[in-house]
Amino acid sequence: MSDELVTDIVPGPGGVMTDEVGVVTGELTLRSAMEGTTARTSVQYRQADEWYAVTGAAVELKDPADLAAVHQLAVGLLNRPEG
């Protein structure tokens, strides 16, 4: 099992709210990663260097294997290429 999962997404018209820069839109890469016992989800503009924390997207996990489910849920909620 990986301690980091990444998926390219295209959010809907409202974009993705981040802690550092507010809303980001367009073609993004979504990353879910374990930091200790916390799963944190972040985004970056595709091919960029900077990652931004998705607002409200950190959760304590009892089992790190649950990271895949957290990532799948985040992709399902945020990937809206049809608008």
Gaussian input, Z-matrix of N, CA and C with variables (Angstrom, degrees):
# hf/3-21g

backbone

0 1
 N
 C     1     B1
 C     2     B2     1     A1
 N     3     B3     2     A2     1     D1
 C     4     B4     3     A3     2     D2
 C     5     B5     4     A4     3     D3
 N     6     B6     5     A5     4     D4
 C     7     B7     6     A6     5     D5
 C     8     B8     7     A7     6     D6
 N     9     B9     8     A8     7     D7
 C    10    B10     9     A9     8     D8
 C    11    B11    10    A10     9     D9
 N    12    B12    11    A11    10    D10
 C    13    B13    12    A12    11    D11
 C    14    B14    13    A13    12    D12
 N    15    B15    14    A14    13    D13
 C    16    B16    15    A15    14    D14
 C    17    B17    16    A16    15    D15
 N    18    B18    17    A17    16    D16
 C    19    B19    18    A18    17    D17
 C    20    B20    19    A19    18    D18
 N    21    B21    20    A20    19    D19
 C    22    B22    21    A21    20    D20
 C    23    B23    22    A22    21    D21
 N    24    B24    23    A23    22    D22
 C    25    B25    24    A24    23    D23
 C    26    B26    25    A25    24    D24
 N    27    B27    26    A26    25    D25
 C    28    B28    27    A27    26    D26
 C    29    B29    28    A28    27    D27
 N    30    B30    29    A29    28    D28
 C    31    B31    30    A30    29    D29
 C    32    B32    31    A31    30    D30
 N    33    B33    32    A32    31    D31
 C    34    B34    33    A33    32    D32
 C    35    B35    34    A34    33    D33
 N    36    B36    35    A35    34    D34
 C    37    B37    36    A36    35    D35
 C    38    B38    37    A37    36    D36
 N    39    B39    38    A38    37    D37
 C    40    B40    39    A39    38    D38
 C    41    B41    40    A40    39    D39
 N    42    B42    41    A41    40    D40
 C    43    B43    42    A42    41    D41
 C    44    B44    43    A43    42    D42
 N    45    B45    44    A44    43    D43
 C    46    B46    45    A45    44    D44
 C    47    B47    46    A46    45    D45
 N    48    B48    47    A47    46    D46
 C    49    B49    48    A48    47    D47
 C    50    B50    49    A49    48    D48
 N    51    B51    50    A50    49    D49
 C    52    B52    51    A51    50    D50
 C    53    B53    52    A52    51    D51
 N    54    B54    53    A53    52    D52
 C    55    B55    54    A54    53    D53
 C    56    B56    55    A55    54    D54
 N    57    B57    56    A56    55    D55
 C    58    B58    57    A57    56    D56
 C    59    B59    58    A58    57    D57
 N    60    B60    59    A59    58    D58
 C    61    B61    60    A60    59    D59
 C    62    B62    61    A61    60    D60
 N    63    B63    62    A62    61    D61
 C    64    B64    63    A63    62    D62
 C    65    B65    64    A64    63    D63
 N    66    B66    65    A65    64    D64
 C    67    B67    66    A66    65    D65
 C    68    B68    67    A67    66    D66
 N    69    B69    68    A68    67    D67
 C    70    B70    69    A69    68    D68
 C    71    B71    70    A70    69    D69
 N    72    B72    71    A71    70    D70
 C    73    B73    72    A72    71    D71
 C    74    B74    73    A73    72    D72
 N    75    B75    74    A74    73    D73
 C    76    B76    75    A75    74    D74
 C    77    B77    76    A76    75    D75
 N    78    B78    77    A77    76    D76
 C    79    B79    78    A78    77    D77
 C    80    B80    79    A79    78    D78
 N    81    B81    80    A80    79    D79
 C    82    B82    81    A81    80    D80
 C    83    B83    82    A82    81    D81
 N    84    B84    83    A83    82    D82
 C    85    B85    84    A84    83    D83
 C    86    B86    85    A85    84    D84
 N    87    B87    86    A86    85    D85
 C    88    B88    87    A87    86    D86
 C    89    B89    88    A88    87    D87
 N    90    B90    89    A89    88    D88
 C    91    B91    90    A90    89    D89
 C    92    B92    91    A91    90    D90
 N    93    B93    92    A92    91    D91
 C    94    B94    93    A93    92    D92
 C    95    B95    94    A94    93    D93
 N    96    B96    95    A95    94    D94
 C    97    B97    96    A96    95    D95
 C    98    B98    97    A97    96    D96
 N    99    B99    98    A98    97    D97
 C   100   B100    99    A99    98    D98
 C   101   B101   100   A100    99    D99
 N   102   B102   101   A101   100   D100
 C   103   B103   102   A102   101   D101
 C   104   B104   103   A103   102   D102
 N   105   B105   104   A104   103   D103
 C   106   B106   105   A105   104   D104
 C   107   B107   106   A106   105   D105
 N   108   B108   107   A107   106   D106
 C   109   B109   108   A108   107   D107
 C   110   B110   109   A109   108   D108
 N   111   B111   110   A110   109   D109
 C   112   B112   111   A111   110   D110
 C   113   B113   112   A112   111   D111
 N   114   B114   113   A113   112   D112
 C   115   B115   114   A114   113   D113
 C   116   B116   115   A115   114   D114
 N   117   B117   116   A116   115   D115
 C   118   B118   117   A117   116   D116
 C   119   B119   118   A118   117   D117
 N   120   B120   119   A119   118   D118
 C   121   B121   120   A120   119   D119
 C   122   B122   121   A121   120   D120
 N   123   B123   122   A122   121   D121
 C   124   B124   123   A123   122   D122
 C   125   B125   124   A124   123   D123
 N   126   B126   125   A125   124   D124
 C   127   B127   126   A126   125   D125
 C   128   B128   127   A127   126   D126
 N   129   B129   128   A128   127   D127
 C   130   B130   129   A129   128   D128
 C   131   B131   130   A130   129   D129
 N   132   B132   131   A131   130   D130
 C   133   B133   132   A132   131   D131
 C   134   B134   133   A133   132   D132
 N   135   B135   134   A134   133   D133
 C   136   B136   135   A135   134   D134
 C   137   B137   136   A136   135   D135
 N   138   B138   137   A137   136   D136
 C   139   B139   138   A138   137   D137
 C   140   B140   139   A139   138   D138
 N   141   B141   140   A140   139   D139
 C   142   B142   141   A141   140   D140
 C   143   B143   142   A142   141   D141
 N   144   B144   143   A143   142   D142
 C   145   B145   144   A144   143   D143
 C   146   B146   145   A145   144   D144
 N   147   B147   146   A146   145   D145
 C   148   B148   147   A147   146   D146
 C   149   B149   148   A148   147   D147
 N   150   B150   149   A149   148   D148
 C   151   B151   150   A150   149   D149
 C   152   B152   151   A151   150   D150
 N   153   B153   152   A152   151   D151
 C   154   B154   153   A153   152   D152
 C   155   B155   154   A154   153   D153
 N   156   B156   155   A155   154   D154
 C   157   B157   156   A156   155   D155
 C   158   B158   157   A157   156   D156
 N   159   B159   158   A158   157   D157
 C   160   B160   159   A159   158   D158
 C   161   B161   160   A160   159   D159
 N   162   B162   161   A161   160   D160
 C   163   B163   162   A162   161   D161
 C   164   B164   163   A163   162   D162
 N   165   B165   164   A164   163   D163
 C   166   B166   165   A165   164   D164
 C   167   B167   166   A166   165   D165
 N   168   B168   167   A167   166   D166
 C   169   B169   168   A168   167   D167
 C   170   B170   169   A169   168   D168
 N   171   B171   170   A170   169   D169
 C   172   B172   171   A171   170   D170
 C   173   B173   172   A172   171   D171
 N   174   B174   173   A173   172   D172
 C   175   B175   174   A174   173   D173
 C   176   B176   175   A175   174   D174
 N   177   B177   176   A176   175   D175
 C   178   B178   177   A177   176   D176
 C   179   B179   178   A178   177   D177
 N   180   B180   179   A179   178   D178
 C   181   B181   180   A180   179   D179
 C   182   B182   181   A181   180   D180
 N   183   B183   182   A182   181   D181
 C   184   B184   183   A183   182   D182
 C   185   B185   184   A184   183   D183
 N   186   B186   185   A185   184   D184
 C   187   B187   186   A186   185   D185
 C   188   B188   187   A187   186   D186
 N   189   B189   188   A188   187   D187
 C   190   B190   189   A189   188   D188
 C   191   B191   190   A190   189   D189
 N   192   B192   191   A191   190   D190
 C   193   B193   192   A192   191   D191
 C   194   B194   193   A193   192   D192
 N   195   B195   194   A194   193   D193
 C   196   B196   195   A195   194   D194
 C   197   B197   196   A196   195   D195
 N   198   B198   197   A197   196   D196
 C   199   B199   198   A198   197   D197
 C   200   B200   199   A199   198   D198
 N   201   B201   200   A200   199   D199
 C   202   B202   201   A201   200   D200
 C   203   B203   202   A202   201   D201
 N   204   B204   203   A203   202   D202
 C   205   B205   204   A204   203   D203
 C   206   B206   205   A205   204   D204
 N   207   B207   206   A206   205   D205
 C   208   B208   207   A207   206   D206
 C   209   B209   208   A208   207   D207
 N   210   B210   209   A209   208   D208
 C   211   B211   210   A210   209   D209
 C   212   B212   211   A211   210   D210
 N   213   B213   212   A212   211   D211
 C   214   B214   213   A213   212   D212
 C   215   B215   214   A214   213   D213
 N   216   B216   215   A215   214   D214
 C   217   B217   216   A216   215   D215
 C   218   B218   217   A217   216   D216
 N   219   B219   218   A218   217   D217
 C   220   B220   219   A219   218   D218
 C   221   B221   220   A220   219   D219
 N   222   B222   221   A221   220   D220
 C   223   B223   222   A222   221   D221
 C   224   B224   223   A223   222   D222
 N   225   B225   224   A224   223   D223
 C   226   B226   225   A225   224   D224
 C   227   B227   226   A226   225   D225
 N   228   B228   227   A227   226   D226
 C   229   B229   228   A228   227   D227
 C   230   B230   229   A229   228   D228
 N   231   B231   230   A230   229   D229
 C   232   B232   231   A231   230   D230
 C   233   B233   232   A232   231   D231
 N   234   B234   233   A233   232   D232
 C   235   B235   234   A234   233   D233
 C   236   B236   235   A235   234   D234
 N   237   B237   236   A236   235   D235
 C   238   B238   237   A237   236   D236
 C   239   B239   238   A238   237   D237
 N   240   B240   239   A239   238   D238
 C   241   B241   240   A240   239   D239
 C   242   B242   241   A241   240   D240
 N   243   B243   242   A242   241   D241
 C   244   B244   243   A243   242   D242
 C   245   B245   244   A244   243   D243
 N   246   B246   245   A245   244   D244
 C   247   B247   246   A246   245   D245
 C   248   B248   247   A247   246   D246

   B1=1.4395
   B2=1.5279
   B3=1.3106
   B4=1.4519
   B5=1.5223
   B6=1.3365
   B7=1.4589
   B8=1.5237
   B9=1.3535
   B10=1.4618
   B11=1.5245
   B12=1.3260
   B13=1.4533
   B14=1.5144
   B15=1.3296
   B16=1.4626
   B17=1.5270
   B18=1.3406
   B19=1.4540
   B20=1.5180
   B21=1.3272
   B22=1.4542
   B23=1.5255
   B24=1.3318
   B25=1.4655
   B26=1.5217
   B27=1.3242
   B28=1.4629
   B29=1.5218
   B30=1.3360
   B31=1.4677
   B32=1.5212
   B33=1.3314
   B34=1.4574
   B35=1.5160
   B36=1.3289
   B37=1.4679
   B38=1.5263
   B39=1.3246
   B40=1.4647
   B41=1.5135
   B42=1.3454
   B43=1.4543
   B44=1.5198
   B45=1.3162
   B46=1.4580
   B47=1.5256
   B48=1.3350
   B49=1.4670
   B50=1.5245
   B51=1.3319
   B52=1.4582
   B53=1.5208
   B54=1.3352
   B55=1.4572
   B56=1.5281
   B57=1.3243
   B58=1.4626
   B59=1.5258
   B60=1.3321
   B61=1.4661
   B62=1.5242
   B63=1.3283
   B64=1.4624
   B65=1.5171
   B66=1.3212
   B67=1.4650
   B68=1.5258
   B69=1.3437
   B70=1.4605
   B71=1.5203
   B72=1.3195
   B73=1.4626
   B74=1.5145
   B75=1.3159
   B76=1.4595
   B77=1.5158
   B78=1.3199
   B79=1.4564
   B80=1.5275
   B81=1.3305
   B82=1.4531
   B83=1.5260
   B84=1.3180
   B85=1.4588
   B86=1.5201
   B87=1.3304
   B88=1.4622
   B89=1.5229
   B90=1.3200
   B91=1.4655
   B92=1.5182
   B93=1.3228
   B94=1.4637
   B95=1.5158
   B96=1.3339
   B97=1.4584
   B98=1.5255
   B99=1.3214
   B100=1.4591
   B101=1.5219
   B102=1.3179
   B103=1.4655
   B104=1.5152
   B105=1.3067
   B106=1.4606
   B107=1.5156
   B108=1.3342
   B109=1.4619
   B110=1.5304
   B111=1.3281
   B112=1.4640
   B113=1.5225
   B114=1.3284
   B115=1.4608
   B116=1.5185
   B117=1.3189
   B118=1.4665
   B119=1.5232
   B120=1.3279
   B121=1.4621
   B122=1.5248
   B123=1.3231
   B124=1.4569
   B125=1.5248
   B126=1.3260
   B127=1.4584
   B128=1.5196
   B129=1.3150
   B130=1.4547
   B131=1.5161
   B132=1.3308
   B133=1.4519
   B134=1.5163
   B135=1.3207
   B136=1.4627
   B137=1.5178
   B138=1.3158
   B139=1.4669
   B140=1.5261
   B141=1.3358
   B142=1.4674
   B143=1.5286
   B144=1.3128
   B145=1.4645
   B146=1.5229
   B147=1.3374
   B148=1.4536
   B149=1.5289
   B150=1.3286
   B151=1.4619
   B152=1.5207
   B153=1.3444
   B154=1.4599
   B155=1.5256
   B156=1.3207
   B157=1.4643
   B158=1.5213
   B159=1.3294
   B160=1.4604
   B161=1.5280
   B162=1.3102
   B163=1.4560
   B164=1.5266
   B165=1.3302
   B166=1.4549
   B167=1.5155
   B168=1.3237
   B169=1.4703
   B170=1.5202
   B171=1.3243
   B172=1.4651
   B173=1.5201
   B174=1.3271
   B175=1.4554
   B176=1.5248
   B177=1.3311
   B178=1.4635
   B179=1.5249
   B180=1.3223
   B181=1.4595
   B182=1.5233
   B183=1.3053
   B184=1.4682
   B185=1.5242
   B186=1.3447
   B187=1.4551
   B188=1.5201
   B189=1.3382
   B190=1.4582
   B191=1.5250
   B192=1.3226
   B193=1.4653
   B194=1.5282
   B195=1.3344
   B196=1.4607
   B197=1.5246
   B198=1.3269
   B199=1.4643
   B200=1.5236
   B201=1.3249
   B202=1.4681
   B203=1.5251
   B204=1.3211
   B205=1.4650
   B206=1.5263
   B207=1.3263
   B208=1.4702
   B209=1.5286
   B210=1.3212
   B211=1.4699
   B212=1.5288
   B213=1.3194
   B214=1.4625
   B215=1.5326
   B216=1.3203
   B217=1.4566
   B218=1.5298
   B219=1.3283
   B220=1.4716
   B221=1.5242
   B222=1.3218
   B223=1.4711
   B224=1.5311
   B225=1.3329
   B226=1.4593
   B227=1.5215
   B228=1.3169
   B229=1.4678
   B230=1.5219
   B231=1.3306
   B232=1.4666
   B233=1.5161
   B234=1.3168
   B235=1.4680
   B236=1.5286
   B237=1.3238
   B238=1.4620
   B239=1.5264
   B240=1.3453
   B241=1.4702
   B242=1.5228
   B243=1.3353
   B244=1.4623
   B245=1.5175
   B246=1.3355
   B247=1.4602
   B248=1.4810
   A1=110.12
   A2=115.95
   A3=121.10
   A4=110.22
   A5=116.54
   A6=119.29
   A7=110.78
   A8=116.17
   A9=122.03
   A10=108.65
   A11=116.65
   A12=122.26
   A13=108.34
   A14=117.82
   A15=121.32
   A16=110.19
   A17=115.18
   A18=122.56
   A19=108.03
   A20=117.71
   A21=121.30
   A22=108.48
   A23=115.99
   A24=121.75
   A25=110.14
   A26=114.77
   A27=122.81
   A28=105.84
   A29=117.70
   A30=119.75
   A31=111.48
   A32=115.10
   A33=120.70
   A34=111.77
   A35=116.85
   A36=121.67
   A37=114.47
   A38=119.02
   A39=121.21
   A40=113.68
   A41=118.30
   A42=121.81
   A43=112.58
   A44=115.92
   A45=123.77
   A46=107.84
   A47=116.71
   A48=121.11
   A49=109.60
   A50=115.59
   A51=121.25
   A52=110.31
   A53=115.52
   A54=120.35
   A55=112.28
   A56=116.73
   A57=120.53
   A58=114.50
   A59=117.73
   A60=119.52
   A61=114.09
   A62=117.44
   A63=119.30
   A64=110.73
   A65=116.63
   A66=122.04
   A67=111.01
   A68=115.22
   A69=121.37
   A70=107.73
   A71=116.09
   A72=121.80
   A73=109.60
   A74=115.51
   A75=120.75
   A76=111.71
   A77=115.49
   A78=121.17
   A79=109.45
   A80=115.67
   A81=121.85
   A82=110.79
   A83=115.52
   A84=122.09
   A85=106.50
   A86=115.59
   A87=122.93
   A88=108.14
   A89=116.47
   A90=121.43
   A91=109.69
   A92=115.66
   A93=121.88
   A94=106.01
   A95=116.33
   A96=120.16
   A97=110.02
   A98=115.19
   A99=121.48
   A100=109.51
   A101=115.47
   A102=122.92
   A103=105.46
   A104=116.40
   A105=120.50
   A106=108.41
   A107=116.14
   A108=120.29
   A109=112.04
   A110=116.83
   A111=121.72
   A112=110.97
   A113=115.19
   A114=121.09
   A115=107.27
   A116=117.14
   A117=121.70
   A118=108.59
   A119=114.88
   A120=120.82
   A121=108.18
   A122=115.81
   A123=121.31
   A124=109.09
   A125=115.72
   A126=121.67
   A127=109.73
   A128=114.64
   A129=121.57
   A130=107.25
   A131=115.43
   A132=118.24
   A133=106.38
   A134=117.50
   A135=120.43
   A136=110.42
   A137=114.59
   A138=124.48
   A139=113.35
   A140=118.75
   A141=120.54
   A142=109.82
   A143=115.97
   A144=121.23
   A145=112.76
   A146=117.99
   A147=121.84
   A148=111.24
   A149=114.56
   A150=121.80
   A151=108.15
   A152=116.33
   A153=122.55
   A154=109.04
   A155=117.23
   A156=121.97
   A157=109.95
   A158=116.08
   A159=120.44
   A160=107.06
   A161=116.70
   A162=122.08
   A163=110.89
   A164=115.84
   A165=121.68
   A166=115.09
   A167=117.75
   A168=120.69
   A169=112.61
   A170=116.10
   A171=121.67
   A172=107.07
   A173=115.99
   A174=120.17
   A175=109.91
   A176=115.90
   A177=121.08
   A178=108.59
   A179=116.84
   A180=121.67
   A181=110.51
   A182=117.17
   A183=120.98
   A184=109.81
   A185=116.70
   A186=122.14
   A187=108.82
   A188=119.43
   A189=121.59
   A190=113.50
   A191=117.71
   A192=120.67
   A193=111.45
   A194=117.00
   A195=120.98
   A196=112.98
   A197=117.63
   A198=120.85
   A199=111.12
   A200=118.17
   A201=121.05
   A202=111.12
   A203=117.15
   A204=120.66
   A205=111.04
   A206=116.41
   A207=120.78
   A208=109.80
   A209=116.34
   A210=120.64
   A211=110.60
   A212=116.48
   A213=120.20
   A214=110.86
   A215=116.63
   A216=121.07
   A217=110.88
   A218=117.30
   A219=120.84
   A220=110.88
   A221=117.53
   A222=120.63
   A223=109.49
   A224=116.29
   A225=119.89
   A226=112.87
   A227=117.06
   A228=120.86
   A229=113.56
   A230=116.86
   A231=120.32
   A232=114.70
   A233=119.36
   A234=121.06
   A235=108.84
   A236=116.27
   A237=123.05
   A238=110.22
   A239=118.29
   A240=120.07
   A241=113.52
   A242=117.80
   A243=120.31
   A244=112.03
   A245=116.42
   A246=120.17
   A247=114.55
   D1=137.31
   D2=179.14
   D3=-85.09
   D4=149.87
   D5=175.18
   D6=-95.22
   D7=11.82
   D8=177.01
   D9=-152.15
   D10=132.72
   D11=177.92
   D12=-127.58
   D13=138.77
   D14=179.87
   D15=-132.29
   D16=144.04
   D17=178.97
   D18=-146.18
   D19=136.24
   D20=173.44
   D21=-77.32
   D22=136.80
   D23=-179.55
   D24=-136.57
   D25=163.61
   D26=169.28
   D27=-130.94
   D28=107.55
   D29=-178.21
   D30=-72.79
   D31=165.53
   D32=176.24
   D33=-69.10
   D34=-175.27
   D35=-175.45
   D36=-56.59
   D37=-27.00
   D38=-179.79
   D39=-79.87
   D40=-9.30
   D41=179.34
   D42=69.22
   D43=-159.72
   D44=-179.62
   D45=-123.59
   D46=126.02
   D47=179.05
   D48=-79.66
   D49=130.52
   D50=178.52
   D51=-120.54
   D52=156.80
   D53=179.71
   D54=-69.23
   D55=-36.36
   D56=-170.59
   D57=-85.60
   D58=-40.49
   D59=-171.56
   D60=-128.11
   D61=10.32
   D62=-177.61
   D63=78.79
   D64=-142.62
   D65=-174.46
   D66=-78.88
   D67=134.67
   D68=171.15
   D69=-118.21
   D70=144.58
   D71=-177.42
   D72=-134.26
   D73=173.20
   D74=176.80
   D75=92.52
   D76=-159.31
   D77=-178.94
   D78=-78.14
   D79=118.47
   D80=-174.54
   D81=-125.35
   D82=162.85
   D83=168.86
   D84=-115.11
   D85=130.24
   D86=-179.97
   D87=-103.31
   D88=132.89
   D89=179.78
   D90=-127.15
   D91=132.79
   D92=171.54
   D93=-116.43
   D94=128.26
   D95=-175.41
   D96=-141.80
   D97=149.22
   D98=176.31
   D99=-86.44
   D100=133.16
   D101=170.80
   D102=-126.63
   D103=96.09
   D104=-172.63
   D105=69.37
   D106=-119.41
   D107=177.90
   D108=-103.19
   D109=9.22
   D110=-178.25
   D111=-105.99
   D112=129.35
   D113=171.78
   D114=-90.27
   D115=125.53
   D116=179.94
   D117=-121.36
   D118=137.76
   D119=179.93
   D120=-111.45
   D121=134.20
   D122=-179.89
   D123=-139.20
   D124=164.96
   D125=178.86
   D126=-132.40
   D127=158.21
   D128=171.75
   D129=-144.46
   D130=154.95
   D131=169.35
   D132=-66.03
   D133=138.38
   D134=-176.96
   D135=-51.69
   D136=134.47
   D137=178.17
   D138=71.38
   D139=5.77
   D140=178.59
   D141=-86.06
   D142=170.30
   D143=178.90
   D144=-94.07
   D145=-31.72
   D146=-172.47
   D147=-84.57
   D148=137.13
   D149=173.01
   D150=-109.13
   D151=144.30
   D152=179.42
   D153=-124.00
   D154=133.52
   D155=179.55
   D156=-68.70
   D157=128.61
   D158=175.27
   D159=-72.09
   D160=126.29
   D161=-177.41
   D162=-58.59
   D163=126.87
   D164=177.98
   D165=76.47
   D166=11.32
   D167=-173.74
   D168=-109.54
   D169=54.04
   D170=172.94
   D171=-132.64
   D172=136.12
   D173=-177.24
   D174=-146.16
   D175=139.07
   D176=175.23
   D177=-75.95
   D178=133.82
   D179=178.12
   D180=-116.84
   D181=135.96
   D182=175.46
   D183=-77.73
   D184=-29.88
   D185=-178.76
   D186=-127.98
   D187=116.23
   D188=179.75
   D189=-57.07
   D190=-21.09
   D191=177.84
   D192=-64.06
   D193=-18.42
   D194=178.78
   D195=-74.84
   D196=-6.52
   D197=178.82
   D198=-56.23
   D199=-39.11
   D200=-179.29
   D201=-60.85
   D202=-40.24
   D203=178.62
   D204=-67.27
   D205=-41.18
   D206=177.90
   D207=-61.11
   D208=-45.12
   D209=-179.40
   D210=-63.73
   D211=-45.12
   D212=-179.96
   D213=-60.37
   D214=-40.63
   D215=177.67
   D216=-63.42
   D217=-45.23
   D218=179.57
   D219=-61.90
   D220=-43.16
   D221=177.54
   D222=-61.36
   D223=-45.68
   D224=-179.32
   D225=-60.73
   D226=-36.27
   D227=-179.82
   D228=-77.91
   D229=-37.29
   D230=-170.10
   D231=-98.90
   D232=-24.42
   D233=-177.57
   D234=-82.92
   D235=107.34
   D236=-178.90
   D237=-134.58
   D238=63.91
   D239=-175.44
   D240=-63.33
   D241=-20.63
   D242=179.39
   D243=-87.37
   D244=-2.55
   D245=178.66
   D246=101.07

